[in-house]
Every structure is written in structure tokens, then in C-alpha cells.
Amino acid sequence: MQDRPEDLSVARDRGLPPSIWALGFVSMLMDISSEMIHSLLPVYLVTALGISMAMVGLVEGVSEATASIVKVFSGAVSDWLGKRKALTILGYGIAAITKPVFPLAETFGAIFTARFIDRIGKGIRGAPRDALIADLAPPALRGASFGLRQSLDTIGAFIGPLLAIALMWWSANNFAIVFWLAVIPAFLSVAVLFFFVRESDRVQPVIGVRFPLQWAELKKLSSVYWLVVLISAIFTLARFSEAFLILKAQASGLPLALAPAVLVAMNVVYALAAYPTGVLSDRVNRLLLLSLGFVILIVADLVLAASSGLVAVFIGIALWGLHLGLTQGLLVTLVADTAQEDLRGTGFGIFHLVSGVALFAASLLAGGLWEVFGPGVTFQAAAVLTALALLGLGLLYFKVPRLGTGHLSGSS
């Protein structure tokens, strides 16, 4: 059902619900904590523990794939129960509790285990949180709602590395001190979630089935939804872990203590672009903005493939951040647009699962290509995969031109 013009103007005048702002700050605090650790982790693994590039790819791939596999189940459970907040608290809580493991770990196995458990927490919270945002957001402000959360999340993603840089300088490259201080914002994140986010009263438990992850229920998800998932999977194959951006910059001469500056540069651009993109997507076709993001990633990959100096590398990194701002919030908004309300958690879970499997494959592929052929071929391969995803996006636009205009919505 198309929203009436007066409904749209009322929704925009009222602004975003306080719980959406609170969820944004929850994400920001947890990302400050995570990025204080993760911005240093690739360098720590390679320089302090002597781990190979292929093993870095394995760690990143397994960690993210684990999170995505868990998301499909947590999303389905949130539909089944008709409750999102409790699962979201559980996921953030697990992530907070595992943070102290990083400064205590002294072996690759301990680091791998800590990263694995941390990503289980991410998996538990991801789909219910996204579904909760979709439940709480006025349909006319859906893009802005996801854009705001993504933007605040990304602000945390560059504050964390900035703190890591300052603390590495202050502590004379003491990884353990930085990892210990990262524990504080993680627990603050859980506190904000518990006290300031309310459950949506619009969602009812799935009636008449034992569990949403059954073929009879999955068939209710539209063919357009499945096309969005497929295109996102192809695109994610080109979006390997940002750990490889850090290592590219280090190989181009970036000092060890400044390694987190890569994520700072990327996430500043990401944060500046994400919220305006979400707001704009509520007024123009989301697929057109998404296409622009795909094109920018192709350009970023080509720049990074050809660059050898730090200036060119950081231009490529900034473009990488811009593509994230133009794509990540829009992809989850399209899932909200195309997944029906009573299976929205399941829809987000499947989306994250498929994306996670693709990210696992992407990280392994990138690590292997880097080891055998070097960074140039790695980024060139990513550009080719992005071009394939762009072609799929064009086919989707011609198939369903109204998708992304706000007229085709999972809340209809």
C-alpha cells in the first residue's frame, strides 16, 4: 500500500523515534570498543605472532561467517517470539563479556577463540536489531532510520581507531593496554540498550507454525526479496575484510603505530555519507543510489590496485568508505522494503547469512590472491565482481522499477 502524502509529511515532522537514536548510540559504543581491538588485530597477528596473510584471511572469514550463520536463527527466533530486544541484549552482552579475553590472550588459538565468540554475539544481535529498527521506523523514514544507525555505528568505527592510535603512542605500542581500555565502551553499550530502547508493540509472534525456518514459511518471502539477497551476495564477494586495507597501507610505508589511521580515514567518509544517503533514499529511488555506490567501489579497487604511495592508497581508502556509506544502509533498507512484517527477522537473518558466507569466501579469496599474486590482482578481482553485481542491480531495476521508491514495502 502506498503511503499517503499527508502521512509522509506527518512522519517526517515527528522525526525518528527515540529508541532508534538509542540503538544508534548502542552500535556506536560497541563499535568504539570493537575497532579499538580490530584496527590493531591484523598487525598484531602478523607482527607479534607471526601469522601469515592467508591465516589473517581465515580468521576474518570464519569470524564473520559465524556471525552471519547465527543471525539467521536469532532473526527467526525473534519472529517466533514476537520479541526483538531480549535477543539484542543477549548478543551485545556476549560481545561485551568476551572483550577482556583479547588482552589476556597470548596465542593464535586464544585470539581465534575470542574473535569467534565475539562474532557469535554479533550474530545473535544483528537480525533482531535490524528488524527492531524496521518495526519502530515510520515507513516514510525507513531509509533515514537505517542510515542514522549506520552513521552512528560508523562514528564509533573511527573514534575507536583514533583512540587506538593515541593509546598506542601513549603506551609505546602496548597492545594489551589498548585492548583492556576497549572493554569500557562495550559495557556502556549494553547499559544504553537495556535502559533506553523499548520493544515495538507492532510485532506479533508467528502464528500457526512451530518455527519460521520452514520451507512453507520461507516461500512467503517474495521473489524480489530473494533477488536483493542474491545481488548483495555477489557484491559482498568483492567486499573482503578491511584488514586488507590496513595491510595494503602498511606495505606502502605506513608506520605500525598509525595502522588504525586506515579505519579512521575510511570510517570518517563512511559516517558522513551514511545518514544523508538514507535520508535521500526516502525521496529518490534507492536502487539508483546503490548503483552509484557500486561504481565507486570499482573506482576504489582500481585505485588501490594501481597505487604504491600512501597518498594514492588513502584516496582509495576514502573511496572505499564512500561506497560503504552509499551501500550498507541501503541494502538493509531494501530487505526491510521487501520482507513481510511477520517474517522480517527471518528475512534479515537469511540476508545476513548469505552475506556472511559470501564474506567468508571473499576473505579467503583475498588472502589467497594476495599470497600468490600480490595486492594488485586482489583489488582487480574485487572490481570485476562488483561489476557483475552492478549488472544484476540493473536487471533488478528493469524488473521492478518501483522497488526502492517507498511504494513497494514489506509493511504493505
C-alpha positions as CSV (number, residue, x, y, z in Angstrom):
1,M,0.0,0.0,0.0
2,Q,1.4,3.4,-1.0
3,D,1.7,5.9,1.9
4,R,-0.5,9.0,1.5
5,P,1.4,12.3,1.1
6,E,-0.1,13.6,4.4
7,D,1.2,10.5,6.2
8,L,4.7,11.1,4.9
9,S,4.8,14.7,6.0
10,V,3.5,13.9,9.5
11,A,6.1,11.1,9.9
12,R,8.9,13.5,8.8
13,D,7.7,16.2,11.1
14,R,7.7,13.9,14.1
15,G,11.2,12.7,13.4
16,L,12.8,9.4,14.3
17,P,11.7,7.6,17.4
18,P,14.0,7.9,20.5
19,S,14.6,4.1,20.5
20,I,16.2,4.3,17.1
21,W,18.5,7.1,18.3
22,A,19.3,4.9,21.3
23,L,20.1,1.9,19.1
24,G,22.4,4.1,17.1
25,F,24.3,5.0,20.2
26,V,24.4,1.4,21.3
27,S,26.0,0.5,18.0
28,M,28.4,3.4,18.3
29,L,29.7,2.4,21.7
30,M,30.2,-1.2,20.8
31,D,32.0,-0.2,17.6
32,I,34.3,2.0,19.6
33,S,35.2,-1.0,21.6
34,S,35.5,-3.4,18.7
35,E,37.5,-1.1,16.5
36,M,40.0,-0.3,19.2
37,I,40.8,-4.0,19.1
38,H,40.2,-4.9,15.5
39,S,42.1,-2.0,14.0
40,L,45.2,-3.4,15.6
41,L,44.4,-7.1,15.4
42,P,45.7,-7.8,11.8
43,V,49.0,-6.1,12.6
44,Y,49.2,-7.8,16.0
45,L,48.7,-11.2,14.4
46,V,51.3,-10.6,11.6
47,T,54.0,-8.8,13.5
48,A,53.7,-10.1,17.1
49,L,52.5,-13.6,16.5
50,G,54.0,-14.2,13.0
51,I,50.7,-15.3,11.4
52,S,50.6,-15.5,7.6
53,M,48.3,-13.4,5.4
54,A,46.3,-16.5,4.5
55,M,45.7,-17.1,8.2
56,V,44.5,-13.5,8.7
57,G,42.0,-14.1,5.9
58,L,40.9,-17.3,7.6
59,V,40.4,-15.5,11.0
60,E,38.4,-12.7,9.4
61,G,36.4,-15.1,7.2
62,V,35.5,-17.6,9.9
63,S,34.6,-14.9,12.4
64,E,32.2,-13.0,10.0
65,A,30.7,-16.2,8.6
66,T,30.0,-17.4,12.2
67,A,28.2,-14.2,12.9
68,S,26.1,-14.5,9.8
69,I,25.1,-18.1,10.4
70,V,23.9,-17.2,13.9
71,K,21.9,-14.3,12.6
72,V,19.5,-16.5,10.6
73,F,18.5,-18.3,13.7
74,S,18.3,-15.3,16.0
75,G,16.1,-13.5,13.4
76,A,13.8,-16.4,13.1
77,V,13.5,-16.7,16.9
78,S,12.6,-13.0,17.2
79,D,9.8,-13.6,14.7
80,W,8.7,-16.7,16.5
81,L,8.6,-14.9,19.9
82,G,7.4,-11.6,18.6
83,K,10.2,-10.1,20.7
84,R,13.5,-8.5,19.5
85,K,15.0,-6.6,22.4
86,A,15.9,-9.6,24.7
87,L,17.9,-11.3,21.9
88,T,19.6,-8.0,21.1
89,I,20.7,-7.5,24.7
90,L,22.0,-11.1,24.8
91,G,24.1,-10.6,21.7
92,Y,25.6,-7.3,22.8
93,G,26.1,-8.8,26.3
94,I,28.1,-11.8,24.9
95,A,30.3,-9.4,22.9
96,A,31.0,-7.2,26.0
97,I,31.9,-10.2,28.1
98,T,34.4,-11.6,25.6
99,K,36.3,-8.3,25.2
100,P,38.6,-9.0,28.2
101,V,39.8,-12.2,26.5
102,F,41.8,-10.2,23.9
103,P,44.3,-8.6,26.3
104,L,44.6,-11.9,28.2
105,A,45.3,-14.0,25.1
106,E,48.9,-14.8,24.2
107,T,48.5,-17.4,21.4
108,F,46.8,-17.5,18.0
109,G,44.3,-20.1,19.3
110,A,43.2,-17.8,22.1
111,I,42.8,-14.9,19.8
112,F,40.8,-17.0,17.3
113,T,38.5,-18.3,20.1
114,A,37.9,-14.8,21.4
115,R,37.1,-13.5,17.9
116,F,34.9,-16.4,17.3
117,I,32.8,-15.9,20.5
118,D,32.6,-12.2,19.9
119,R,31.2,-12.8,16.5
120,I,28.6,-15.2,17.9
121,G,27.4,-12.3,20.0
122,K,27.3,-10.1,16.9
123,G,25.3,-12.8,15.1
124,I,22.7,-13.1,17.9
125,R,22.1,-9.3,18.0
126,G,22.3,-8.4,14.3
127,A,19.0,-9.6,12.7
128,P,16.7,-8.8,15.7
129,R,18.3,-5.3,16.0
130,D,17.7,-4.6,12.3
131,A,14.2,-6.0,12.5
132,L,13.5,-3.9,15.6
133,I,14.6,-0.8,13.7
134,A,12.3,-1.7,10.8
135,D,9.4,-2.3,13.3
136,L,10.0,1.1,15.0
137,A,10.7,3.2,12.0
138,P,7.8,5.1,10.2
139,P,7.7,3.8,6.6
140,A,8.4,7.3,5.3
141,L,11.6,7.5,7.3
142,R,12.8,3.9,6.9
143,G,15.9,4.9,4.9
144,A,16.8,7.7,7.4
145,S,16.4,5.3,10.3
146,F,18.8,2.7,8.9
147,G,21.1,5.5,7.7
148,L,21.2,7.0,11.2
149,R,22.1,3.8,12.9
150,Q,24.7,3.1,10.2
151,S,26.2,6.6,10.6
152,L,26.4,6.4,14.4
153,D,27.8,2.9,14.2
154,T,30.5,4.2,11.8
155,I,31.3,7.2,14.0
156,G,32.2,4.6,16.6
157,A,34.3,2.8,13.9
158,F,36.6,5.8,13.5
159,I,36.6,7.0,17.2
160,G,37.8,3.5,18.1
161,P,40.9,3.5,15.8
162,L,41.7,7.2,16.8
163,L,41.7,6.1,20.4
164,A,43.8,3.1,19.5
165,I,46.4,5.4,17.8
166,A,46.6,7.7,20.8
167,L,46.9,4.9,23.2
168,M,49.5,3.1,21.2
169,W,51.6,6.3,21.2
170,W,51.0,6.9,24.9
171,S,51.8,3.3,25.8
172,A,54.8,2.8,23.5
173,N,52.9,0.2,21.3
174,N,51.5,-1.8,24.2
175,F,48.7,-3.8,22.6
176,A,47.4,-5.1,26.0
177,I,46.7,-1.7,27.4
178,V,44.6,-0.7,24.4
179,F,42.7,-4.0,24.5
180,W,41.9,-3.5,28.2
181,L,40.6,0.0,27.8
182,A,38.4,-1.2,24.9
183,V,36.3,-3.1,27.5
184,I,34.7,0.1,28.9
185,P,32.6,1.2,26.0
186,A,31.4,-2.3,25.4
187,F,29.7,-2.5,28.7
188,L,28.3,1.0,28.4
189,S,26.7,-0.1,25.1
190,V,24.8,-2.9,26.9
191,A,23.6,-0.4,29.6
192,V,22.2,2.1,27.0
193,L,20.4,-0.8,25.3
194,F,18.8,-2.1,28.5
195,F,17.6,1.3,29.8
196,F,16.8,3.4,26.7
197,V,15.5,1.1,24.0
198,R,11.9,-0.1,24.0
199,E,10.3,-3.1,22.3
200,S,8.0,-2.4,19.4
201,D,4.3,-3.3,20.1
202,R,3.6,-3.8,16.4
203,V,5.1,-7.3,16.1
204,Q,3.1,-10.4,17.0
205,P,4.5,-13.9,17.2
206,V,4.3,-16.1,14.1
207,I,1.0,-17.9,14.5
208,G,0.3,-21.5,13.3
209,V,3.9,-22.7,12.8
210,R,6.4,-24.3,15.1
211,F,9.3,-22.2,13.8
212,P,9.7,-19.7,10.9
213,L,12.7,-21.6,9.4
214,Q,10.4,-24.0,7.4
215,W,10.0,-24.1,3.7
216,A,6.3,-23.3,3.9
217,E,7.2,-20.1,5.7
218,L,10.2,-19.2,3.6
219,K,8.1,-19.4,0.4
220,K,6.2,-16.4,1.7
221,L,9.2,-14.2,1.2
222,S,8.9,-12.6,-2.2
223,S,11.0,-13.3,-5.3
224,V,12.1,-9.7,-5.2
225,Y,13.4,-10.2,-1.7
226,W,15.4,-13.2,-2.9
227,L,16.8,-11.1,-5.8
228,V,18.0,-8.5,-3.4
229,V,19.7,-11.2,-1.3
230,L,21.4,-12.7,-4.4
231,I,22.8,-9.3,-5.7
232,S,24.0,-8.5,-2.2
233,A,25.9,-11.8,-2.1
234,I,27.7,-11.2,-5.3
235,F,28.5,-7.7,-4.2
236,T,29.8,-9.0,-0.8
237,L,32.3,-11.3,-2.6
238,A,34.0,-8.0,-3.7
239,R,33.9,-6.6,-0.2
240,F,36.6,-8.5,1.6
241,S,37.7,-7.6,5.1
242,E,39.0,-4.1,5.7
243,A,42.0,-5.8,7.3
244,F,43.5,-6.0,3.8
245,L,43.2,-2.2,3.5
246,I,45.3,-1.9,6.7
247,L,47.9,-4.3,5.3
248,K,48.0,-2.5,1.9
249,A,48.7,0.8,3.7
250,Q,51.4,-0.8,5.8
251,A,53.0,-2.4,2.7
252,S,53.1,1.1,1.2
253,G,55.0,2.6,4.1
254,L,52.5,3.4,6.9
255,P,54.2,3.1,10.4
256,L,53.0,0.4,12.7
257,A,51.5,2.8,15.3
258,L,49.5,4.6,12.6
259,A,47.9,1.4,11.2
260,P,44.4,2.3,12.8
261,A,44.5,5.6,10.7
262,V,43.3,3.4,7.8
263,L,40.0,2.7,9.5
264,V,39.8,6.3,10.7
265,A,40.0,7.7,7.2
266,M,37.6,5.1,5.8
267,N,35.0,5.5,8.6
268,V,35.0,9.3,8.6
269,V,33.9,9.2,5.0
270,Y,31.5,6.3,5.7
271,A,29.9,8.1,8.6
272,L,29.5,11.4,6.7
273,A,27.8,9.6,3.8
274,A,25.6,7.1,5.5
275,Y,22.9,9.2,7.1
276,P,22.4,11.7,4.2
277,T,22.2,8.7,1.9
278,G,19.5,7.2,4.0
279,V,17.5,10.5,4.1
280,L,17.9,10.9,0.3
281,S,16.8,7.3,-0.3
282,D,13.4,8.1,1.2
283,R,12.9,10.7,-1.6
284,V,14.6,9.1,-4.6
285,N,14.9,5.5,-5.9
286,R,17.2,3.5,-3.6
287,L,18.5,1.4,-6.5
288,L,20.0,4.4,-8.3
289,L,21.9,5.4,-5.1
290,L,23.0,1.8,-4.7
291,S,24.3,1.7,-8.3
292,L,26.4,4.8,-7.6
293,G,27.9,3.0,-4.6
294,F,28.8,0.0,-6.7
295,V,30.5,2.2,-9.3
296,I,32.5,4.0,-6.6
297,L,33.8,0.6,-5.2
298,I,35.0,-0.3,-8.7
299,V,36.9,3.0,-8.8
300,A,38.3,2.4,-5.3
301,D,39.5,-1.0,-6.2
302,L,41.3,0.2,-9.4
303,V,43.0,3.0,-7.5
304,L,44.2,0.6,-4.8
305,A,45.3,-1.9,-7.3
306,A,47.5,0.6,-9.1
307,S,48.8,2.6,-6.1
308,S,52.1,2.3,-4.4
309,G,52.4,5.5,-2.5
310,L,50.5,6.4,0.7
311,V,48.6,9.4,-0.8
312,A,47.1,7.2,-3.6
313,V,46.3,4.4,-1.1
314,F,44.4,6.8,1.2
315,I,42.5,8.1,-1.7
316,G,41.4,4.6,-2.5
317,I,40.6,4.0,1.2
318,A,38.4,7.2,1.3
319,L,36.6,6.0,-1.8
320,W,36.1,2.6,-0.1
321,G,34.5,4.4,2.8
322,L,32.2,6.4,0.4
323,H,31.0,3.2,-1.2
324,L,30.1,1.8,2.3
325,G,28.1,4.9,3.1
326,L,26.2,4.6,-0.2
327,T,25.5,0.8,0.1
328,Q,25.4,-0.7,3.5
329,G,22.4,1.1,4.9
330,L,20.5,0.9,1.6
331,L,21.0,-2.9,1.3
332,V,19.3,-3.5,4.7
333,T,16.6,-0.9,3.9
334,L,15.8,-2.9,0.7
335,V,15.5,-6.0,2.9
336,A,13.0,-4.1,5.1
337,D,11.2,-3.0,2.0
338,T,10.8,-6.5,0.6
339,A,10.4,-8.8,3.6
340,Q,6.9,-9.0,5.1
341,E,6.5,-7.8,8.6
342,D,5.8,-11.1,10.4
343,L,8.9,-12.7,8.8
344,R,11.1,-9.6,8.9
345,G,13.6,-11.1,11.5
346,T,13.9,-14.2,9.4
347,G,14.4,-12.1,6.3
348,F,17.2,-10.2,7.9
349,G,18.7,-13.4,9.2
350,I,18.8,-15.0,5.8
351,F,20.2,-11.9,4.2
352,H,23.0,-11.7,6.8
353,L,23.7,-15.5,6.5
354,V,24.1,-15.3,2.7
355,S,26.2,-12.2,3.0
356,G,28.3,-13.8,5.7
357,V,29.0,-16.9,3.6
358,A,30.0,-14.6,0.8
359,L,32.2,-12.5,3.1
360,F,33.9,-15.7,4.3
361,A,34.6,-16.7,0.7
362,A,35.8,-13.2,-0.1
363,S,38.3,-13.1,2.8
364,L,39.7,-16.5,1.9
365,L,39.9,-15.5,-1.8
366,A,41.6,-12.2,-1.0
367,G,44.1,-13.8,1.3
368,G,44.9,-16.5,-1.3
369,L,45.2,-14.0,-4.2
370,W,47.4,-11.7,-2.0
371,E,49.7,-14.5,-1.1
372,V,50.1,-15.8,-4.7
373,F,49.7,-12.7,-6.9
374,G,50.0,-9.7,-4.6
375,P,47.6,-6.8,-3.7
376,G,47.1,-5.6,-7.3
377,V,45.4,-8.7,-8.5
378,T,43.4,-8.9,-5.3
379,F,41.8,-5.5,-5.8
380,Q,41.3,-6.1,-9.6
381,A,39.4,-9.2,-8.9
382,A,37.2,-7.3,-6.5
383,A,36.4,-4.7,-9.2
384,V,35.3,-7.4,-11.6
385,L,33.0,-8.9,-9.0
386,T,31.5,-5.5,-8.3
387,A,30.8,-5.0,-12.0
388,L,28.9,-8.3,-12.0
389,A,26.8,-7.1,-9.0
390,L,26.1,-3.8,-10.8
391,L,24.8,-5.7,-13.8
392,G,22.5,-7.6,-11.5
393,L,21.3,-4.4,-9.9
394,G,20.4,-3.0,-13.4
395,L,18.4,-6.1,-14.2
396,L,16.5,-5.8,-10.9
397,Y,15.7,-2.2,-11.6
398,F,14.2,-3.0,-15.0
399,K,12.3,-5.9,-13.5
400,V,10.8,-3.9,-10.6
401,P,11.3,-0.2,-11.3
402,R,9.1,0.8,-8.3
403,L,11.4,-1.1,-5.8
404,G,13.2,1.4,-3.6
405,T,10.7,4.2,-4.2
406,G,8.8,3.5,-0.9
407,H,5.9,2.2,-2.9
408,L,6.9,-1.4,-2.6
409,S,7.2,-2.2,1.1
410,G,7.3,-5.1,3.4
411,S,4.9,-3.3,5.6
412,S,2.2,-3.1,3.0
